[in-house]
Amino acid sequence: MLNVACTAAEKNRQYSSADTCRLITEKFQDVFGPDRVPYDWQLNVTEALLLHLDSVVIAGTGSGKTMPFALVLMADETEKKVVIVISPLNELEKDQVSTQLARFSLKMATISSGV
């Protein structure tokens, strides 16, 4: 599905998958250093989100699931994108905002029902 979306975007709006993946990798390295690169699946999910494809990621704890939606915001040069992440765990939300995502210099907030 991602390949189909990339091909359509390349035809319709001068999109380049290679350039997009290069930009995503550069943004990743700005945060984590030049010796680190995102996993292929993180690049794929980030690109899918940038192409407005619905995406579901199922991966283990600590595997880097947070990275794709942070990279979407970092790769958006218009700074107009908004990402909403729904988490069933209040502590996970707090941890992601206070520690994991703080290093990206992104504006973010958590909203909790208090239930």
C-alpha positions in Angstrom: 0.0 0.0 0.0 2.8 2.4 0.8 4.5 1.8 -2.6 1.2 2.5 -4.4 0.8 5.8 -2.4 4.4 6.8 -3.1 4.0 6.1 -6.8 0.8 8.1 -7.0 2.4 11.0 -5.1 5.4 11.0 -7.4 3.1 11.3 -10.4 0.7 13.8 -9.0 2.8 16.2 -6.9 6.5 15.8 -7.6 6.9 13.7 -4.5 10.2 11.8 -3.9 10.2 8.9 -1.5 14.0 8.9 -1.5 14.1 12.6 -0.6 11.5 12.2 2.1 13.3 9.3 3.7 16.6 11.3 3.6 14.9 14.2 5.3 13.3 12.0 8.0 16.7 10.4 8.6 18.4 13.8 8.9 15.8 15.0 11.4 16.3 11.8 13.4 20.1 12.3 13.4 19.6 15.9 14.5 18.2 14.5 17.7 20.1 11.2 18.2 23.4 11.9 16.5 24.9 11.1 13.1 25.8 7.5 14.0 22.1 6.6 14.6 19.5 5.9 11.9 15.8 5.1 12.2 14.7 1.5 11.6 13.2 0.8 8.2 9.8 0.2 9.7 10.0 3.7 11.4 10.8 5.3 8.0 7.9 3.4 6.4 5.4 4.4 9.0 6.5 8.0 9.0 6.3 8.2 5.3 2.8 6.5 5.3 1.6 9.1 7.8 3.0 12.0 5.7 1.1 10.5 2.7 -2.1 10.5 4.8 -2.3 6.7 5.0 -4.1 5.3 8.1 -1.5 3.3 10.0 -1.4 0.9 12.9 1.9 -0.1 14.5 2.1 -3.2 16.8 5.5 -3.6 18.4 6.9 -4.4 21.8 7.6 -2.0 24.6 10.6 0.2 24.0 10.8 -0.7 20.3 10.4 2.9 19.1 6.7 3.2 18.3 6.8 6.9 19.4 9.3 7.8 16.8 7.1 7.9 13.6 4.6 10.4 14.9 7.4 12.6 16.3 9.2 12.4 12.9 6.1 13.5 11.1 6.1 16.7 13.0 9.8 17.2 12.6 9.7 16.6 8.9 6.8 19.1 8.4 8.5 22.3 7.2 5.3 24.3 7.3 5.0 23.6 11.1 1.2 23.3 10.6 0.8 19.6 11.3 -0.9 18.4 14.4 -0.6 14.8 15.6 -3.1 13.4 18.1 -1.9 10.3 20.0 -4.5 8.4 22.0 -3.1 6.3 24.8 -5.1 4.2 27.3 -2.4 4.7 30.0 -2.1 8.1 31.7 1.4 7.3 33.0 2.6 6.4 29.5 1.3 9.7 28.2 3.1 11.6 30.9 6.3 9.6 30.3 6.2 10.2 26.6 5.7 13.9 26.9 8.0 14.6 29.8 11.0 12.4 28.8 10.8 10.8 25.4 9.3 13.7 23.3 10.9 16.6 25.1 14.1 16.1 23.2 12.4 16.9 19.9 11.6 20.5 20.8 8.0 20.0 19.8 4.9 21.6 21.3 2.9 19.0 23.1 0.3 18.4 25.8 -1.5 15.6 27.5 -5.2 15.5 28.2 -6.6 13.1 30.7 -10.1 12.2 31.6 -9.1 11.6 35.2 -10.9 8.2 35.2 
